[in-house]
């Protein structure tokens, strides 16, 4: 089912696909960032639930342990929103929390396990 298309066409909700693991006729997982009017977002969520799509609204945040981080920059290469960047002058990791969509792609990339999620 073309979920992102239906959200845009039927509910005027923009769906930014952050990560998707979907195969035809199988259970899959998709991380979406939804943008739109709050009433339209609620209607879109209700529609997805009526289609037996399980929804988990994220309240988690990415956490970086500054004492463990070695500022290697590997996480910056997988961050789709550029919430993780290296400061050009110091080569220190810079994390802009407001840009993070908690896609969690950075977590398995970190070689020293300095990145995790918090509730």
Residue, then its C-alpha position, 0 to 999 in steps of 0.5 A: x500500500x502506498x502509505x506516503x502517497x495516501x497521507x499526502x493525497x487524502x490528508x495533506x500530510x507530508x511524510x518524509x521516509x527516514x528509514x524503511x524495511x519493507x518487503x511485499x506481502x511481509x511485515x515491515x517497519x518504516x520510520x516517518x517524519x510527518x508534517x501537517x496541520x494537527x487535525x490532519x495529522x490526527x486523522x492520518x494517524x486514525x486512518x493508519x490505525x484503521x488499516x492495522x498499521x501499528x504506530x509508535x510515536x517517538x518520545x525518545x531522544x538520541x544521547x551522546x556520551x561525551x566522555x566515550x565519544x572519540x569524535x571520529x565522525x562516522x555517525x555524521x555520514x549516516x545522519x539523514x538530517x545532518x543533526x550530527x556534524x563535525x565542527x570544521x575548525x576543531x573536528x569535534x562532534x556537533x549534535x543539533x537535537x532539534x534536527x534529529x528525528x531519532x532514526x537511530x542510524x547513528x547508533x550501530x555506526x558508532x565504533x565506541x558505542x557512545x550513542x544511545x537512545x533515552x526516553 
